[in-house]
């Protein structure tokens, strides 16, 4: 689902400001969330990042970065992936950009000498940042208010022969899309503490659902967007009806923050593979990897060396 059309420039600006505040609150109140998990090669967090991009463990990412000198982490948040990139490519200059306060990112990456940060809005011109031969922008574009325009801004600062790797939310089953928007409409105007009350309730619901471990075989139900597979009750609910994230490797509060990350920002567009392929095609980028799962779309592409 694309971001709903704004009535005027004021409403667009209001949504952008709300989204910026939403993530500012998230990082300021949870500055080190998922940082250690992302840097841990044995963590499912790092494994998910690498596998969705088609990288065989960290060695795959290392190979992609071995000839890169300037790497951009576009939408760096608290710097968890910035740190991962810096650890794998110590020879490269890693620049993280975000609209939010960069203090958490700087603090979380202070062990790396090849990292710096700047404030930047992906919806605006990025030319002042210079050119990059590798751009990582994942879990970010769908929060900008215009994912395609933000992607195009990044392509403009991608050097010839450079690589860009993006991840955006995928359009999900109709019932899941509907319920996600219902909850977002209810809590997006709430301040952090009040929104987290709702997110903790959703988190507890997800936690209790995971206690039912029996898997169920489900056939394709295309009319309601359910894909054939073997699921626990929580996965059926999560995949097709309501995001109620629960990961037992995280604390309860960390799980609740992940649900907040989904429900609270006003800007939260969802996309199709055909749509994202169109972005790459119009930008004349060669797609070298694409993957779609129930949650998102990952595409990596190369810019022509002569253009």
Rosetta silent file (secondary structure, phi, psi, omega in degrees, C-alpha in Angstrom):
SEQUENCE: XXXXXXXXXXXXXXXXXXXXXXXXXXXXXXXXXXXXXXXXXXXXXXXXXXXXXXXXXXXXXXXXXXXXXXXXXXXXXXXXXXXXXXXXXXXXXXXXXXXXXXXXXXXXXXXXXXXXXXXXXXXXXXXXXXXXXXXXXXXXXXXXXXXXXXXXXXXXXXXXXXXXXXXXXXXXXXXXXXXXXXXXXXXXXXXXXXXXXXXXXXXXXXXXXXXXXXXXXXXXXXXXXXXXXXXXXXXXXXXXXXXXXXXXXXXXXXXXXXXXXXXXXXXXXXXXXXXXXXXXXXXXXXXXXXXXXXXXXXXXXXXXXXX
SCORE:     score description
SCORE:     0.000 S_00000001
   1 L     0.000  125.049  178.330    0.000    0.000    0.000 S_00000001
   2 L   -73.553  158.817  173.384    1.436    3.333   -1.017 S_00000001
   3 L   -54.022  137.148 -179.201    1.373    6.270    1.368 S_00000001
   4 L   -63.097  142.149 -179.344   -2.097    7.730    1.253 S_00000001
   5 L   -59.892  130.041  178.075   -2.242   10.876   -0.937 S_00000001
   6 L   -77.245  147.494 -178.470   -1.880   13.942    1.231 S_00000001
   7 L   -69.805  -37.986 -178.620   -4.535   16.622    0.895 S_00000001
   8 L  -157.916 -179.374 -177.903   -2.011   19.445    0.717 S_00000001
   9 H   -63.778  -30.017 -179.787    1.541   20.399    1.529 S_00000001
  10 H   -65.414  -45.508 -179.423    0.615   21.053    5.168 S_00000001
  11 H   -67.110  -35.944  176.331   -0.625   17.498    5.735 S_00000001
  12 H   -63.583  -43.201  179.329    2.437   16.078    3.989 S_00000001
  13 H   -65.399  -38.185  178.634    4.680   18.174    6.210 S_00000001
  14 H   -62.692  -44.179  178.945    2.712   17.090    9.300 S_00000001
  15 H   -64.284  -40.584  178.981    3.171   13.403    8.438 S_00000001
  16 H   -64.098  -43.277 -179.936    6.874   13.935    7.779 S_00000001
  17 H   -65.289  -40.571  178.947    7.315   15.759   11.084 S_00000001
  18 H   -62.502  -43.733 -179.219    5.389   13.054   12.950 S_00000001
  19 H   -64.076  -41.123  177.878    7.515   10.303   11.428 S_00000001
  20 H   -62.607  -43.317  178.194   10.705   12.155   12.313 S_00000001
  21 H   -64.715  -39.837 -178.458    9.516   12.609   15.918 S_00000001
  22 H   -57.998  -48.023  179.754    8.461    8.982   16.103 S_00000001
  23 H   -74.955  -31.581  175.305   11.926    7.694   15.243 S_00000001
  24 H   -60.068  -43.897  177.408   13.605   10.405   17.290 S_00000001
  25 H   -65.131  -41.748 -179.279   11.726    9.170   20.352 S_00000001
  26 H   -57.945  -49.731 -175.135   12.486    5.550   19.513 S_00000001
  27 H   -74.744  -36.514 -178.801   16.253    6.071   19.318 S_00000001
  28 H   -68.480  -32.542 -178.642   16.565    8.539   22.190 S_00000001
  29 H   -91.599  -15.281  179.685   14.681    6.234   24.552 S_00000001
  30 L  -138.021   62.029 -167.359   16.216    3.004   23.225 S_00000001
  31 L   -63.793  -28.760 -174.942   19.652    4.107   21.973 S_00000001
  32 L  -112.545   19.427 -177.446   21.336    0.707   21.841 S_00000001
  33 L   -62.206  129.922  175.152   18.451   -1.531   20.774 S_00000001
  34 L    66.683    6.111 -178.647   19.562   -4.456   18.561 S_00000001
  35 H   -65.289  -53.562 -179.024   23.115   -3.107   18.228 S_00000001
  36 H   -63.124  -36.671  178.363   24.859   -6.112   19.780 S_00000001
  37 H   -63.427  -40.240 -178.225   22.553   -8.508   17.954 S_00000001
  38 H   -68.054  -34.967 -178.799   23.385   -6.904   14.613 S_00000001
  39 H   -83.478  -11.624 -176.983   27.129   -7.115   15.231 S_00000001
  40 L   -86.008  115.171 -178.569   26.952  -10.717   16.493 S_00000001
  41 L   -64.283  -15.206  178.457   27.681  -13.188   13.649 S_00000001
  42 L   -95.369    1.989 -176.303   25.687  -15.850   15.522 S_00000001
  43 L   -86.204  145.381  176.033   22.597  -13.668   15.833 S_00000001
  44 H   -66.603  -22.593  179.019   19.434  -14.180   13.803 S_00000001
  45 H   -66.626  -50.318  178.724   19.425  -10.392   13.280 S_00000001
  46 H   -65.371  -40.189  179.571   22.712  -10.400   11.371 S_00000001
  47 H   -59.424  -41.010 -179.405   21.741  -13.603    9.576 S_00000001
  48 H   -65.644  -43.552  178.608   18.478  -12.007    8.390 S_00000001
  49 H   -59.716  -47.534 -176.019   20.249   -8.915    7.058 S_00000001
  50 H   -69.053  -46.809 -174.337   22.827  -10.969    5.175 S_00000001
  51 H   -68.330  -36.622 -178.923   20.537  -13.662    3.799 S_00000001
  52 H   -67.515  -22.865  178.068   17.865  -11.320    2.493 S_00000001
  53 L   -91.533   -1.113  179.852   20.596   -9.580    0.466 S_00000001
  54 L    80.305   18.695  179.597   21.954  -12.824   -0.948 S_00000001
  55 L   -95.470  128.956  178.364   25.196  -12.631    1.003 S_00000001
  56 L   -79.402   95.395 -175.880   26.658  -15.910    2.229 S_00000001
  57 H    56.243 -162.114 -177.420   27.337  -14.978    5.832 S_00000001
  58 H   -69.721  -24.597 -179.450   29.611  -12.005    6.447 S_00000001
  59 H   -62.775  -33.796  178.401   32.041  -13.168    3.762 S_00000001
  60 H   -65.455  -44.300  177.043   29.485  -12.360    1.079 S_00000001
  61 H   -66.229  -39.493  179.025   29.089   -8.799    2.283 S_00000001
  62 H   -59.333  -40.466  179.155   32.860   -8.501    2.668 S_00000001
  63 H   -65.552  -39.651  178.996   33.298   -9.458   -0.982 S_00000001
  64 H   -64.437  -28.861 -174.423   30.740   -6.844   -2.075 S_00000001
  65 H   -99.739   -7.420 -170.223   32.608   -4.175   -0.118 S_00000001
  66 L   -61.965  -28.613  179.379   36.227   -5.145   -0.764 S_00000001
  67 L  -103.286    5.176 -177.250   36.668   -2.681   -3.659 S_00000001
  68 L   -91.023  138.334 -177.479   34.403    0.032   -2.214 S_00000001
  69 L  -109.891  -31.930  179.122   35.925    3.181   -0.737 S_00000001
  70 E  -127.254  116.797 -174.354   32.923    5.334    0.225 S_00000001
  71 E  -118.453  132.300  179.764   29.920    3.575    1.738 S_00000001
  72 E  -111.121  127.061  169.196   26.644    5.262    2.712 S_00000001
  73 E  -101.506   97.095 -172.177   24.257    3.928    5.344 S_00000001
  74 E   -88.493  108.318 -174.062   21.193    5.940    4.351 S_00000001
  75 L    90.639   58.999 -166.722   18.820    6.149    7.300 S_00000001
  76 L   -80.126  -15.028  179.126   21.288    4.866    9.864 S_00000001
  77 L    57.510 -122.756 -179.122   19.106    5.212   12.975 S_00000001
  78 L   -91.303   10.936  172.489   21.160    4.191   16.002 S_00000001
  79 L    83.417   12.979 -175.946   24.085    3.070   13.839 S_00000001
  80 H   -65.265  -42.728  178.775   23.708   -0.681   14.271 S_00000001
  81 H   -78.825  -30.868  173.988   24.171   -1.460   10.554 S_00000001
  82 H   -54.945  -44.864  178.193   26.721    1.344   10.218 S_00000001
  83 H   -64.218  -38.983  177.354   28.803   -0.549   12.736 S_00000001
  84 H   -62.445  -46.053  178.722   28.335   -3.808   10.852 S_00000001
  85 H   -62.368  -41.300 -179.335   29.502   -2.208    7.608 S_00000001
  86 H   -65.657  -36.814 -178.791   32.470   -0.593    9.374 S_00000001
  87 H   -71.339  -32.351 -177.112   33.536   -3.872   10.951 S_00000001
  88 H   -86.290  -27.784 -179.091   33.409   -5.758    7.663 S_00000001
  89 L  -125.342   68.540 -178.143   35.028   -3.009    5.535 S_00000001
  90 L   -65.515  -16.292  179.679   37.649   -1.313    7.763 S_00000001
  91 L   -79.403  -18.697 -172.598   39.410   -0.010    4.627 S_00000001
  92 L   -96.348  159.854  172.294   36.366    2.032    3.535 S_00000001
  93 E   -91.961  121.190 -178.484   34.921    5.324    4.744 S_00000001
  94 E  -106.021  121.492  178.594   31.443    4.642    6.164 S_00000001
  95 E  -114.968  124.956  175.596   29.063    7.615    6.353 S_00000001
  96 E  -104.626  135.716  177.741   25.761    7.303    8.174 S_00000001
  97 E  -128.330  147.388  177.453   22.965    9.800    7.574 S_00000001
  98 E  -164.879  159.382  173.731   19.624   10.295    9.273 S_00000001
  99 L   -78.915  -28.549 -173.527   17.178   13.062   10.175 S_00000001
 100 L   -74.448  169.801  175.450   17.123   11.974   13.816 S_00000001
 101 L   -56.462  127.844 -175.519   19.585   12.894   16.552 S_00000001
 102 L   -90.778    1.871 -178.898   22.840   11.140   15.668 S_00000001
 103 H   -58.296  -44.753  178.031   24.153   10.930   19.232 S_00000001
 104 H   -60.992  -40.810 -179.957   23.038    7.277   19.675 S_00000001
 105 H   -64.554  -43.375  179.499   24.675    6.293   16.366 S_00000001
 106 H   -63.163  -41.624 -178.551   27.912    8.047   17.250 S_00000001
 107 H   -67.015  -39.094 -176.479   27.977    6.431   20.684 S_00000001
 108 H   -75.510  -13.693 -178.100   27.246    2.951   19.324 S_00000001
 109 L  -119.287   16.050 -175.008   30.029    3.164   16.706 S_00000001
 110 L   -64.886  -15.691  178.122   32.737    4.944   18.680 S_00000001
 111 L   -77.615  -11.544 -175.967   34.935    1.829   18.452 S_00000001
 112 L  -105.585  125.126 -178.133   35.212    2.279   14.669 S_00000001
 113 L   -83.092  -12.759 -174.752   37.626    4.875   13.284 S_00000001
 114 L  -100.076   24.320 -175.614   36.253    4.711    9.735 S_00000001
 115 E  -120.579  139.951  169.945   32.775    6.056   10.574 S_00000001
 116 E  -144.356  165.109 -175.079   31.262    9.544   10.436 S_00000001
 117 E  -136.206  150.215  174.443   27.703   10.873   10.489 S_00000001
 118 E  -143.999  147.677  172.423   25.687   13.711    8.998 S_00000001
 119 E   -78.326  134.253  178.805   22.075   14.816    9.237 S_00000001
 120 L  -158.313  149.067  176.573   20.252   14.492    5.929 S_00000001
 121 L  -107.951  120.004 -176.594   16.713   14.103    4.605 S_00000001
 122 L   -65.973  -16.407  177.851   16.444   11.503    1.829 S_00000001
 123 L   -80.780  -12.131 -179.783   13.573   13.471    0.299 S_00000001
 124 L  -105.119  172.118  177.833   15.911   16.417   -0.336 S_00000001
 125 L   -60.327  136.106 -179.804   18.978   16.776   -2.533 S_00000001
 126 L  -109.826   11.599 -173.336   21.876   14.693   -1.206 S_00000001
 127 H   -59.754  -27.944 -179.617   24.521   16.151   -3.504 S_00000001
 128 H   -67.213  -13.740  179.520   26.343   17.772   -0.585 S_00000001
 129 H   -81.301  -15.383 -174.577   27.298   14.334    0.683 S_00000001
 130 L    88.789 -169.174 -177.611   29.429   13.583   -2.374 S_00000001
 131 L  -102.659  151.885 -178.274   29.426   10.341   -4.372 S_00000001
 132 E  -131.569  146.930  177.015   29.401    6.789   -3.026 S_00000001
 133 E  -102.580    0.823  169.564   30.318    3.473   -4.565 S_00000001
 134 E  -150.857  126.775  178.366   28.098    1.478   -2.201 S_00000001
 135 E  -123.982  124.962  176.217   24.769    2.621   -0.747 S_00000001
 136 E  -110.160  120.358  179.738   22.865    0.619    1.852 S_00000001
 137 E  -142.242   91.868 -173.790   19.294    1.814    2.462 S_00000001
 138 E  -130.673  138.160 -176.499   17.126   -0.783    4.140 S_00000001
 139 L    65.385   30.968 -173.768   14.000   -0.481    6.296 S_00000001
 140 L  -130.422  -50.931 -170.871   14.051    3.254    5.513 S_00000001
 141 H   -54.450  -37.149 -177.964   12.581    4.279    2.123 S_00000001
 142 H   -69.455   -9.440  177.842    9.025    3.328    3.086 S_00000001
 143 H  -101.305    6.427 -174.119    9.200    5.862    5.937 S_00000001
 144 L   -91.848  -11.529 -177.057   10.167    8.853    3.785 S_00000001
 145 L    94.655  -22.710  173.935    6.726    9.741    2.408 S_00000001
 146 L  -155.122   90.194 -173.569    7.802    9.029   -1.171 S_00000001
 147 H   -62.009  -40.405 -178.417    9.943    5.912   -1.416 S_00000001
 148 H   -66.287  -45.842  179.914   10.546    6.211   -5.156 S_00000001
 149 H   -62.115  -39.170  178.589   11.639    9.859   -5.019 S_00000001
 150 H   -66.687  -40.417  175.819   13.976    9.090   -2.113 S_00000001
 151 H   -59.560  -44.578 -179.918   15.415    6.143   -4.034 S_00000001
 152 H   -62.812  -37.161  176.075   16.041    8.397   -7.034 S_00000001
 153 H   -61.399  -38.594  178.314   17.869   10.888   -4.807 S_00000001
 154 H   -68.345  -40.606 -179.525   20.175    8.095   -3.676 S_00000001
 155 H   -61.180  -33.047 -179.496   20.813    6.916   -7.236 S_00000001
 156 H   -64.420  -25.287  179.567   21.986   10.426   -8.130 S_00000001
 157 L  -106.315   14.364  174.259   24.874   10.119   -5.636 S_00000001
 158 E   -89.712  122.060 -177.135   25.738    6.540   -6.616 S_00000001
 159 E   -68.114  151.221  173.229   29.013    6.544   -8.527 S_00000001
 160 E   -52.528  132.813 -176.470   29.259    4.777  -11.920 S_00000001
 161 E    84.056   -4.344 -178.184   29.918    1.113  -11.232 S_00000001
 162 E   -79.700  165.553 -177.997   28.557    1.514   -7.702 S_00000001
 163 E  -118.298  141.081  173.668   26.067   -0.753   -5.952 S_00000001
 164 E  -124.294  137.601 -178.931   22.862    0.101   -4.111 S_00000001
 165 E  -127.185  117.881 -177.720   21.045   -2.320   -1.793 S_00000001
 166 E  -123.247  155.953  172.361   17.506   -1.501   -0.642 S_00000001
 167 E  -138.795  128.862  176.320   14.800   -3.166    1.418 S_00000001
 168 E  -130.795  157.680  177.071   11.194   -1.945    1.554 S_00000001
 169 E   -64.440  141.790  177.056    8.045   -3.278    3.121 S_00000001
 170 E   -93.201  147.689  168.817    5.977   -5.556    0.913 S_00000001
 171 L   -61.575  134.307 -175.191    2.226   -5.290    0.435 S_00000001
 172 L  -111.672 -172.099 -179.518    0.702   -7.969    2.625 S_00000001
 173 L   -58.363  148.211 -175.646   -2.585   -9.845    2.861 S_00000001
 174 H   -54.549  -41.843 -178.920   -5.660   -7.559    2.745 S_00000001
 175 H   -66.586  -37.750  178.356   -6.686   -8.262    6.340 S_00000001
 176 H   -66.311  -44.624  177.638   -3.157   -7.565    7.584 S_00000001
 177 H   -58.297  -44.535 -177.955   -2.986   -4.304    5.607 S_00000001
 178 H   -63.696  -49.976 -176.899   -6.344   -3.222    7.012 S_00000001
 179 H   -67.104  -37.330  176.855   -5.553   -4.003   10.650 S_00000001
 180 H   -58.920  -42.840 -179.071   -2.091   -2.451   10.454 S_00000001
 181 H   -71.438  -32.809  176.705   -3.623    0.785    9.233 S_00000001
 182 H   -62.266  -48.242 -179.157   -6.365    0.681   11.878 S_00000001
 183 H   -65.819  -42.764 -179.890   -3.803    0.436   14.684 S_00000001
 184 H   -59.574  -42.307  179.646   -1.544    3.061   13.076 S_00000001
 185 H   -62.159  -34.391 -177.693   -4.470    5.471   12.806 S_00000001
 186 H   -75.820  -32.880 -171.072   -5.228    4.978   16.507 S_00000001
 187 H  -112.815  -11.863 -173.269   -1.716    5.482   17.902 S_00000001
 188 L   -63.519  -26.382  179.221    0.285    7.630   15.472 S_00000001
 189 L   -86.611   -7.274 -177.669   -0.914   10.852   17.129 S_00000001
 190 L   -81.233  147.069  172.410   -0.086    9.575   20.622 S_00000001
 191 L   -66.394  165.234 -172.878    3.142   10.525   22.390 S_00000001
 192 H   -50.850  -51.945 -174.305    5.734    7.791   22.843 S_00000001
 193 H   -61.294  -39.982  179.911    4.714    6.671   26.335 S_00000001
 194 H   -72.655  -38.925  177.697    1.028    6.368   25.442 S_00000001
 195 H   -63.906  -36.411 -179.241    1.726    4.628   22.143 S_00000001
 196 H   -67.788  -26.194  174.561    3.959    2.144   23.935 S_00000001
 197 H   -59.065  -46.879  178.799    1.061    1.141   26.200 S_00000001
 198 H   -65.669  -43.016 -177.940   -0.770   -0.120   23.124 S_00000001
 199 H   -66.071  -31.874  175.546    2.381   -1.699   21.689 S_00000001
 200 H   -69.038  -36.605  177.139    3.016   -3.573   24.929 S_00000001
 201 H   -63.617  -43.347  178.377   -0.518   -4.959   24.788 S_00000001
 202 H   -64.995  -38.875  179.389    0.077   -6.151   21.219 S_00000001
 203 H   -64.447  -44.119  178.463    3.437   -7.589   22.259 S_00000001
 204 H   -62.938  -37.956  175.923    1.912   -9.544   25.135 S_00000001
 205 H   -60.910  -46.274  177.871   -0.706  -10.902   22.752 S_00000001
 206 H   -62.647  -40.725  179.330    2.048  -12.041   20.397 S_00000001
 207 H   -60.828  -45.836 -178.970    4.002  -13.577   23.278 S_00000001
 208 H   -66.519  -35.796  179.092    1.014  -15.588   24.443 S_00000001
 209 H   -64.403  -33.098 -179.550    0.236  -16.750   20.931 S_00000001
 210 H   -70.714  -14.453  176.839    3.778  -18.184   20.598 S_00000001
 211 L   -69.125  -18.424  175.166    3.050  -20.442   23.568 S_00000001
 212 L   -90.872  100.523 -169.618    0.879  -22.464   21.184 S_00000001
 213 L   -92.499  -10.663 -178.057    3.633  -24.306   19.348 S_00000001
 214 L   -64.981  129.836  179.059    1.611  -26.744   17.246 S_00000001
 215 E   -88.773  150.112 -177.723    2.020  -26.086   13.519 S_00000001
 216 E  -125.231  134.042  174.971   -0.864  -26.134   11.096 S_00000001
 217 E   -81.862  125.034 -178.457   -0.745  -26.926    7.381 S_00000001
 218 E  -118.972  132.854  174.456   -2.500  -24.176    5.420 S_00000001
 219 L   -83.468  164.785  174.105   -3.427  -24.324    1.733 S_00000001
 220 L   -58.889  133.449  173.571   -3.275  -21.314   -0.570 S_00000001
 221 E  -129.260   75.904 -173.067   -6.179  -18.947   -0.008 S_00000001
 222 H   -60.920  -27.332 -178.559   -5.572  -16.330   -2.712 S_00000001
 223 H   -64.585  -26.870  179.459   -8.868  -14.539   -2.052 S_00000001
 224 H  -117.248    8.674  173.290   -7.573  -13.470    1.356 S_00000001
 225 L    78.752   17.707  179.036   -3.862  -13.407    0.536 S_00000001
 226 E   -90.320  130.790 -178.153   -2.807  -16.444    2.559 S_00000001
 227 L  -100.124  140.341 -179.450    0.077  -18.418    1.106 S_00000001
 228 L   -53.066  137.698  178.471    0.398  -22.177    1.420 S_00000001
 229 E   171.459 -177.086  178.236    2.681  -23.259    4.214 S_00000001
 230 E  -115.312  117.811 -171.410    3.113  -24.708    7.686 S_00000001
 231 E  -132.766  148.450  164.441    2.575  -22.146   10.411 S_00000001
 232 E   -76.885  162.541  177.098    2.156  -21.819   14.135 S_00000001
 233 H   -55.805  -38.075 -179.995   -0.977  -19.865   15.161 S_00000001
 234 H   -64.999  -38.332  179.583    1.171  -16.820   15.943 S_00000001
 235 H   -69.869  -35.427  175.416    2.742  -16.921   12.467 S_00000001
 236 H   -62.085  -47.292  179.618   -0.665  -17.191   10.803 S_00000001
 237 H   -62.302  -50.036 -175.925   -1.810  -14.169   12.759 S_00000001
 238 H   -63.458  -45.151 -175.214    1.430  -12.228   12.229 S_00000001
 239 H   -71.873  -34.072 -166.849    1.796  -12.963    8.530 S_00000001
 240 H  -124.300   -9.295 -174.660   -1.783  -12.456    7.416 S_00000001
 241 L  -133.691  -37.646 -175.402   -3.857  -10.595   10.010 S_00000001
 242 L  -162.591  128.493  174.918   -1.966   -8.482   12.579 S_00000001
 243 L   -71.848  114.268  175.514    1.659   -7.630   13.316 S_00000001
 244 L  -136.204   73.473 -172.307    2.256   -8.868   16.857 S_00000001
 245 L   -63.158  136.707  171.096    6.021   -9.306   16.890 S_00000001
 246 L  -150.214  125.186  176.619    7.607  -11.553   19.477 S_00000001
 247 L  -129.509  114.692 -176.028   11.200  -12.805   19.587 S_00000001
 248 L   -65.307  -13.868  177.897   12.198  -14.708   22.751 S_00000001
 249 L   -77.836  -11.786  179.430   15.836  -13.667   22.263 S_00000001
 250 L  -107.039  160.978  173.910   14.857  -10.059   23.032 S_00000001
 251 L   -70.443  164.113  177.706   13.500   -8.476   26.186 S_00000001
 252 H   -57.937  -43.284 -177.123    9.799   -7.728   26.405 S_00000001
 253 H   -66.763  -37.741  177.361   10.474   -3.999   26.017 S_00000001
 254 H   -63.052  -40.754  175.909   12.669   -4.549   22.944 S_00000001
 255 H   -62.375  -41.360 -179.788    9.860   -6.537   21.337 S_00000001
 256 H   -64.980  -36.760  178.469    7.404   -3.763   22.154 S_00000001
 257 H   -65.792  -36.671  177.335    9.709   -1.169   20.571 S_00000001
 258 H   -64.728  -38.632  175.209    9.815   -3.226   17.363 S_00000001
 259 H   -67.479  -37.831  174.544    6.019   -3.192   17.276 S_00000001
 260 H   -59.184  -43.852 -179.846    6.119    0.571   17.931 S_00000001
 261 H   -56.037  -32.983  179.744    8.533    0.941   15.000 S_00000001
 262 H   -81.639  -45.252 -168.935    5.876   -0.585   12.747 S_00000001
 263 H   -88.653  -26.876 -168.551    2.728    1.045   14.040 S_00000001
 264 L   -84.599  -40.106 -177.930    3.666    4.550   15.151 S_00000001
 265 L   -63.834  133.871  178.333    5.271    6.342   12.143 S_00000001
 266 L   -64.144  -43.025  178.485    2.688    8.021    9.896 S_00000001
 267 L   -81.849  113.878 -179.761    4.769    7.351    6.792 S_00000001
 268 L  -157.255   73.696 -177.416    4.793    3.597    6.250 S_00000001
 269 L   -80.456  154.810  177.409    4.294    2.687    2.592 S_00000001
 270 L  -126.601  150.195 -165.387    4.163   -0.893    1.281 S_00000001
 271 E  -136.887  171.022  175.859    5.216   -2.002   -2.178 S_00000001
 272 L  -114.651  159.387  177.922    5.231   -4.749   -4.806 S_00000001
 273 H   -62.298  -41.117  178.811    8.165   -6.387   -6.530 S_00000001
 274 H   -58.521  -39.962  179.270    6.958   -5.086   -9.904 S_00000001
 275 H   -63.316  -47.867 -177.988    6.946   -1.560   -8.514 S_00000001
 276 H   -67.217  -39.480  176.052   10.477   -1.814   -7.123 S_00000001
 277 H   -59.784  -35.105  176.854   11.765   -3.427  -10.319 S_00000001
 278 H   -63.280  -38.562  177.110   10.325   -0.420  -12.139 S_00000001
 279 H   -59.390  -46.964 -177.915   12.410    1.931   -9.985 S_00000001
 280 H   -66.884  -39.707  179.534   15.578    0.068  -10.904 S_00000001
 281 H   -64.014  -45.299 -179.237   14.635   -0.121  -14.564 S_00000001
 282 H   -67.747  -26.510  177.827   13.913    3.597  -14.892 S_00000001
 283 L   -86.230    1.812 -179.975   17.194    4.356  -13.115 S_00000001
 284 L    58.194   39.779  176.760   19.021    2.110  -15.626 S_00000001
 285 E   -99.430  138.319  176.182   20.400   -0.050  -12.817 S_00000001
 286 E   -84.554  118.180  178.925   21.303   -3.679  -13.408 S_00000001
 287 E   -75.971  124.054  179.853   19.576   -5.827  -10.785 S_00000001
 288 E  -109.601   -8.779  176.720   22.032   -8.383   -9.418 S_00000001
 289 E  -160.421  138.011  171.861   19.854   -9.732   -6.591 S_00000001
 290 E  -147.287  142.311  178.927   16.179   -9.666   -5.684 S_00000001
 291 E  -149.214  137.891  175.805   14.223  -11.419   -2.988 S_00000001
 292 E  -127.908  128.955  171.489   10.664  -11.187   -1.761 S_00000001
 293 L  -120.988 -166.893 -176.770    9.342  -12.809    1.387 S_00000001
 294 L   -68.155  -14.780 -171.272    6.101  -12.342    3.299 S_00000001
 295 L  -112.141  -35.504 -174.032    7.386   -9.137    4.880 S_00000001
 296 E  -155.323  178.590 -177.035    9.601   -7.227    2.485 S_00000001
 297 E  -127.196  125.578  177.846   11.413   -6.804   -0.807 S_00000001
 298 E  -117.509  128.509  178.097   15.194   -6.682   -1.122 S_00000001
 299 E  -137.621  135.807  172.684   16.906   -5.621   -4.352 S_00000001
 300 E  -117.918  140.018 -178.229   20.552   -4.917   -5.117 S_00000001
 301 E  -144.718  158.450 -179.972   21.630   -3.184   -8.290 S_00000001
 302 E  -113.604  142.972  176.288   24.667   -1.819  -10.117 S_00000001
 303 E   -92.282  138.170  179.511   25.015    1.512  -11.900 S_00000001
 304 L   -55.462  137.015 -177.091   26.480    1.494  -15.391 S_00000001
 305 L   -67.667  -18.739 -178.158   30.156    2.450  -15.310 S_00000001
 306 L  -107.896    9.516 -177.560   29.714    4.925  -18.148 S_00000001
 307 L  -146.739    0.000    0.000   26.551    6.588  -16.956 S_00000001
